[in-house]
Amino acid sequence: MGYAVIASGGKQYKVREGETVNVERLDGDVGAEIVFDHVLMHSDGENVTIGTPVLENAVVKGHIIDQGKHSKIVVFKYKRRKGYRRKQGHRQPYTCVRIDEIAI
């Protein structure tokens, strides 16, 4: 079973064909095809190919399943004895992508 390591949104993801992965928010509608061309590494189960920094002519194709937001985190700033309190929430947007093909 082969896999690839791709870069998207300043992060790196290890992906396999048929699996879903949540990446940083990408433009596109649900069902749209997406192509990741920053493939950093590929393994077919026996041989490993590492790019310098990316592999030439290597792409990972998939399609968008969902556009959503993660659960809320609370950002709370506090300084004791000073009466300083700040409470803020944050929900990080994501794009859920199903990997269809790893083409080398």
Backbone as JSON Lines, residues from 0, in Angstrom:
{"i":0,"aa":"M","n":[0.84,-1.18,0.0],"ca":[0.0,0.0,0.0],"c":[0.88,1.24,0.0]}
{"i":1,"aa":"G","n":[0.79,2.03,-1.03],"ca":[1.63,3.21,-1.16],"c":[1.03,4.42,-0.48]}
{"i":2,"aa":"Y","n":[1.87,5.41,-0.27],"ca":[1.43,6.66,0.33],"c":[2.28,7.79,-0.23]}
{"i":3,"aa":"A","n":[1.85,9.01,0.05],"ca":[2.59,10.19,-0.36],"c":[2.51,11.21,0.76]}
{"i":4,"aa":"V","n":[3.48,12.11,0.79],"ca":[3.48,13.22,1.73],"c":[3.32,14.49,0.91]}
{"i":5,"aa":"I","n":[2.24,15.25,1.2],"ca":[1.96,16.46,0.45],"c":[2.05,17.67,1.38]}
{"i":6,"aa":"A","n":[2.24,18.84,0.8],"ca":[2.26,20.1,1.55],"c":[1.06,20.93,1.12]}
{"i":7,"aa":"S","n":[0.3,21.41,2.11],"ca":[-0.85,22.26,1.82],"c":[-1.11,23.15,3.02]}
{"i":8,"aa":"G","n":[-1.22,24.44,2.79],"ca":[-1.52,25.37,3.86],"c":[-0.44,25.48,4.91]}
{"i":9,"aa":"G","n":[0.82,25.27,4.53],"ca":[1.91,25.36,5.48],"c":[2.09,24.14,6.35]}
{"i":10,"aa":"K","n":[1.35,23.08,6.07],"ca":[1.45,21.84,6.84],"c":[1.73,20.68,5.9]}
{"i":11,"aa":"Q","n":[2.17,19.56,6.45],"ca":[2.45,18.37,5.67],"c":[1.49,17.26,6.1]}
{"i":12,"aa":"Y","n":[1.01,16.51,5.11],"ca":[0.05,15.45,5.36],"c":[0.49,14.17,4.68]}
{"i":13,"aa":"K","n":[0.4,13.05,5.4],"ca":[0.66,11.74,4.82],"c":[-0.67,11.19,4.35]}
{"i":14,"aa":"V","n":[-0.79,10.9,3.05],"ca":[-2.07,10.49,2.48],"c":[-1.94,9.18,1.72]}
{"i":15,"aa":"R","n":[-3.03,8.43,1.68],"ca":[-3.15,7.19,0.91],"c":[-4.38,7.31,0.02]}
{"i":16,"aa":"E","n":[-4.43,6.52,-1.02],"ca":[-5.6,6.52,-1.9],"c":[-6.81,6.0,-1.14]}
{"i":17,"aa":"G","n":[-7.94,6.69,-1.3],"ca":[-9.18,6.26,-0.69],"c":[-9.45,6.83,0.69]}
{"i":18,"aa":"E","n":[-8.48,7.47,1.32],"ca":[-8.72,8.01,2.65],"c":[-9.11,9.48,2.58]}
{"i":19,"aa":"T","n":[-9.69,9.99,3.67],"ca":[-10.06,11.4,3.74],"c":[-9.11,12.11,4.69]}
{"i":20,"aa":"V","n":[-8.86,13.38,4.39],"ca":[-7.95,14.18,5.2],"c":[-8.52,15.59,5.31]}
{"i":21,"aa":"N","n":[-8.41,16.18,6.51],"ca":[-8.84,17.56,6.74],"c":[-7.63,18.47,6.58]}
{"i":22,"aa":"V","n":[-7.65,19.32,5.56],"ca":[-6.56,20.26,5.32],"c":[-7.05,21.67,5.62]}
{"i":23,"aa":"E","n":[-6.11,22.62,5.66],"ca":[-6.49,24.01,5.86],"c":[-7.43,24.44,4.74]}
{"i":24,"aa":"R","n":[-8.27,25.41,5.02],"ca":[-9.33,25.84,4.11],"c":[-8.82,26.1,2.69]}
{"i":25,"aa":"L","n":[-9.45,25.46,1.7],"ca":[-9.14,25.65,0.29],"c":[-10.38,26.17,-0.43]}
{"i":26,"aa":"D","n":[-10.18,26.96,-1.47],"ca":[-11.3,27.45,-2.26],"c":[-11.86,26.32,-3.11]}
{"i":27,"aa":"G","n":[-13.17,26.28,-3.24],"ca":[-13.83,25.28,-4.06],"c":[-15.13,24.83,-3.43]}
{"i":28,"aa":"D","n":[-16.0,24.31,-4.28],"ca":[-17.29,23.82,-3.82],"c":[-17.21,22.33,-3.53]}
{"i":29,"aa":"V","n":[-18.2,21.83,-2.81],"ca":[-18.27,20.41,-2.51],"c":[-18.43,19.64,-3.83]}
{"i":30,"aa":"G","n":[-17.61,18.63,-4.02],"ca":[-17.62,17.83,-5.24],"c":[-16.58,18.26,-6.25]}
{"i":31,"aa":"A","n":[-15.97,19.42,-6.05],"ca":[-14.97,19.9,-7.01],"c":[-13.67,19.1,-6.88]}
{"i":32,"aa":"E","n":[-13.01,18.92,-8.01],"ca":[-11.73,18.2,-8.01],"c":[-10.62,19.13,-7.55]}
{"i":33,"aa":"I","n":[-9.69,18.59,-6.8],"ca":[-8.55,19.37,-6.3],"c":[-7.27,18.6,-6.58]}
{"i":34,"aa":"V","n":[-6.22,19.33,-6.95],"ca":[-4.94,18.71,-7.3],"c":[-3.86,19.3,-6.4]}
{"i":35,"aa":"F","n":[-3.14,18.44,-5.69],"ca":[-2.0,18.85,-4.88],"c":[-0.74,18.54,-5.68]}
{"i":36,"aa":"D","n":[0.01,19.6,-6.06],"ca":[1.22,19.37,-6.86],"c":[2.5,19.49,-6.04]}
{"i":37,"aa":"H","n":[2.4,19.83,-4.76],"ca":[3.57,19.87,-3.89],"c":[3.69,18.53,-3.17]}
{"i":38,"aa":"V","n":[4.18,17.52,-3.9],"ca":[4.39,16.19,-3.35],"c":[5.84,16.11,-2.88]}
{"i":39,"aa":"L","n":[6.03,15.92,-1.58],"ca":[7.36,15.92,-1.01],"c":[8.01,14.55,-1.01]}
{"i":40,"aa":"M","n":[7.18,13.49,-0.92],"ca":[7.71,12.14,-0.83],"c":[6.67,11.16,-1.34]}
{"i":41,"aa":"H","n":[7.14,10.04,-1.9],"ca":[6.24,8.99,-2.37],"c":[6.84,7.64,-2.04]}
{"i":42,"aa":"S","n":[5.99,6.72,-1.6],"ca":[6.41,5.36,-1.34],"c":[5.38,4.42,-1.95]}
{"i":43,"aa":"D","n":[5.86,3.4,-2.67],"ca":[4.95,2.42,-3.26],"c":[4.9,1.13,-2.45]}
{"i":44,"aa":"G","n":[5.47,1.13,-1.27],"ca":[5.49,-0.06,-0.42],"c":[6.89,-0.64,-0.32]}
{"i":45,"aa":"E","n":[7.68,-0.49,-1.37],"ca":[9.06,-1.0,-1.36],"c":[10.07,0.12,-1.58]}
{"i":46,"aa":"N","n":[9.81,0.94,-2.6],"ca":[10.74,2.01,-2.95],"c":[10.23,3.35,-2.42]}
{"i":47,"aa":"V","n":[11.14,4.16,-1.88],"ca":[10.81,5.47,-1.37],"c":[11.52,6.51,-2.23]}
{"i":48,"aa":"T","n":[10.77,7.51,-2.7],"ca":[11.32,8.6,-3.49],"c":[11.11,9.89,-2.74]}
{"i":49,"aa":"I","n":[12.21,10.62,-2.52],"ca":[12.15,11.87,-1.77],"c":[12.5,13.01,-2.71]}
{"i":50,"aa":"G","n":[11.7,14.06,-2.69],"ca":[11.92,15.21,-3.56],"c":[12.94,16.18,-2.99]}
{"i":51,"aa":"T","n":[13.44,17.06,-3.86],"ca":[14.4,18.07,-3.44],"c":[13.98,19.45,-3.91]}
{"i":52,"aa":"P","n":[13.06,20.14,-3.38],"ca":[12.2,19.78,-2.25],"c":[10.92,19.05,-2.66]}
{"i":53,"aa":"V","n":[10.5,19.17,-3.95],"ca":[9.29,18.47,-4.38],"c":[9.63,17.51,-5.51]}
{"i":54,"aa":"L","n":[8.76,16.53,-5.71],"ca":[8.93,15.58,-6.8],"c":[8.39,16.18,-8.09]}
{"i":55,"aa":"E","n":[9.16,16.09,-9.16],"ca":[8.72,16.6,-10.45],"c":[7.66,15.66,-11.04]}
{"i":56,"aa":"N","n":[6.65,16.22,-11.68],"ca":[5.59,15.48,-12.37],"c":[4.79,14.57,-11.45]}
{"i":57,"aa":"A","n":[4.79,14.84,-10.16],"ca":[4.01,14.04,-9.22],"c":[2.83,14.88,-8.74]}
{"i":58,"aa":"V","n":[1.64,14.29,-8.79],"ca":[0.44,14.98,-8.31],"c":[-0.41,14.02,-7.5]}
{"i":59,"aa":"V","n":[-1.17,14.59,-6.58],"ca":[-2.15,13.84,-5.82],"c":[-3.5,14.46,-6.13]}
{"i":60,"aa":"K","n":[-4.43,13.65,-6.63],"ca":[-5.74,14.14,-7.03],"c":[-6.79,13.68,-6.03]}
{"i":61,"aa":"G","n":[-7.76,14.55,-5.8],"ca":[-8.85,14.23,-4.9],"c":[-10.04,15.12,-5.18]}
{"i":62,"aa":"H","n":[-11.07,14.98,-4.38],"ca":[-12.23,15.86,-4.52],"c":[-12.71,16.28,-3.14]}
{"i":63,"aa":"I","n":[-13.34,17.45,-3.11],"ca":[-13.78,18.05,-1.85],"c":[-15.07,17.38,-1.39]}
{"i":64,"aa":"I","n":[-15.05,16.92,-0.15],"ca":[-16.23,16.28,0.44],"c":[-17.02,17.28,1.29]}
{"i":65,"aa":"D","n":[-16.3,18.15,2.02],"ca":[-16.98,19.04,2.97],"c":[-16.14,20.29,3.19]}
{"i":66,"aa":"Q","n":[-16.82,21.41,3.41],"ca":[-16.2,22.64,3.87],"c":[-16.8,22.91,5.25]}
{"i":67,"aa":"G","n":[-15.98,23.01,6.28],"ca":[-16.56,23.18,7.61],"c":[-15.63,23.9,8.55]}
{"i":68,"aa":"K","n":[-16.0,23.85,9.83],"ca":[-15.19,24.44,10.89],"c":[-15.0,23.42,11.99]}
{"i":69,"aa":"H","n":[-13.83,23.42,12.6],"ca":[-13.55,22.55,13.73],"c":[-14.34,23.03,14.95]}
{"i":70,"aa":"S","n":[-14.31,22.25,16.01],"ca":[-15.02,22.66,17.22],"c":[-14.33,23.87,17.85]}
{"i":71,"aa":"K","n":[-15.08,24.59,18.66],"ca":[-14.61,25.85,19.22],"c":[-13.54,25.61,20.29]}
{"i":72,"aa":"I","n":[-12.51,26.46,20.25],"ca":[-11.55,26.5,21.35],"c":[-11.71,27.86,22.03]}
{"i":73,"aa":"V","n":[-11.42,27.91,23.32],"ca":[-11.56,29.13,24.09],"c":[-10.17,29.71,24.34]}
{"i":74,"aa":"V","n":[-10.0,30.98,23.98],"ca":[-8.75,31.7,24.25],"c":[-9.05,32.62,25.41]}
{"i":75,"aa":"F","n":[-8.43,32.37,26.56],"ca":[-8.71,33.13,27.77],"c":[-7.41,33.73,28.29]}
{"i":76,"aa":"K","n":[-7.36,35.06,28.35],"ca":[-6.19,35.76,28.88],"c":[-6.56,36.3,30.25]}
{"i":77,"aa":"Y","n":[-5.61,36.21,31.19],"ca":[-5.9,36.55,32.57],"c":[-4.63,37.01,33.25]}
{"i":78,"aa":"K","n":[-4.72,38.1,33.98],"ca":[-3.61,38.56,34.83],"c":[-4.15,38.7,36.24]}
{"i":79,"aa":"R","n":[-3.55,38.0,37.16],"ca":[-4.09,37.99,38.51],"c":[-3.93,39.36,39.18]}
{"i":80,"aa":"R","n":[-4.9,39.68,40.01],"ca":[-4.94,40.9,40.83],"c":[-4.97,42.19,40.02]}
{"i":81,"aa":"K","n":[-5.17,42.15,38.73],"ca":[-5.16,43.36,37.91],"c":[-6.52,43.65,37.29]}
{"i":82,"aa":"G","n":[-7.47,42.75,37.44],"ca":[-8.78,42.94,36.85],"c":[-8.78,42.78,35.34]}
{"i":83,"aa":"Y","n":[-7.81,42.06,34.82],"ca":[-7.68,41.89,33.38],"c":[-8.13,40.49,32.98]}
{"i":84,"aa":"R","n":[-9.22,40.42,32.23],"ca":[-9.73,39.15,31.72],"c":[-10.23,39.38,30.3]}
{"i":85,"aa":"R","n":[-9.85,38.5,29.39],"ca":[-10.34,38.55,28.02],"c":[-10.68,37.13,27.59]}
{"i":86,"aa":"K","n":[-11.9,36.97,27.1],"ca":[-12.34,35.66,26.64],"c":[-12.72,35.76,25.18]}
{"i":87,"aa":"Q","n":[-12.18,34.86,24.38],"ca":[-12.43,34.88,22.95],"c":[-12.52,33.44,22.46]}
{"i":88,"aa":"G","n":[-13.39,33.17,21.51],"ca":[-13.5,31.85,20.92],"c":[-12.95,31.84,19.5]}
{"i":89,"aa":"H","n":[-12.59,30.65,19.03],"ca":[-12.06,30.52,17.67],"c":[-12.47,29.17,17.1]}
{"i":90,"aa":"R","n":[-12.91,29.19,15.83],"ca":[-13.22,27.95,15.1],"c":[-12.43,27.98,13.8]}
{"i":91,"aa":"Q","n":[-11.5,27.05,13.66],"ca":[-10.62,27.02,12.49],"c":[-11.35,26.38,11.31]}
{"i":92,"aa":"P","n":[-11.4,27.05,10.15],"ca":[-12.04,26.45,8.98],"c":[-11.16,25.36,8.37]}
{"i":93,"aa":"Y","n":[-11.8,24.34,7.79],"ca":[-11.07,23.25,7.15],"c":[-11.8,22.8,5.9]}
{"i":94,"aa":"T","n":[-11.1,22.05,5.08],"ca":[-11.67,21.42,3.9],"c":[-11.39,19.93,4.0]}
{"i":95,"aa":"C","n":[-12.43,19.12,3.92],"ca":[-12.28,17.67,3.95],"c":[-12.14,17.17,2.52]}
{"i":96,"aa":"V","n":[-11.03,16.47,2.24],"ca":[-10.7,16.02,0.88],"c":[-10.56,14.51,0.88]}
{"i":97,"aa":"R","n":[-11.21,13.84,-0.08],"ca":[-11.0,12.41,-0.29],"c":[-9.95,12.25,-1.38]}
{"i":98,"aa":"I","n":[-8.92,11.46,-1.09],"ca":[-7.81,11.24,-2.03],"c":[-8.24,10.16,-3.02]}
{"i":99,"aa":"D","n":[-8.22,10.51,-4.32],"ca":[-8.62,9.58,-5.36],"c":[-7.43,8.86,-5.99]}
{"i":100,"aa":"E","n":[-6.35,9.61,-6.27],"ca":[-5.25,9.03,-7.02],"c":[-3.94,9.69,-6.64]}
{"i":101,"aa":"I","n":[-2.89,8.86,-6.57],"ca":[-1.53,9.35,-6.4],"c":[-0.79,9.0,-7.68]}
{"i":102,"aa":"A","n":[-0.49,10.03,-8.49],"ca":[0.13,9.81,-9.8],"c":[1.57,10.28,-9.77]}
{"i":103,"aa":"I","n":[2.45,9.37,-10.14],"ca":[3.89,9.69,-10.19],"c":[4.38,9.6,-11.63]}
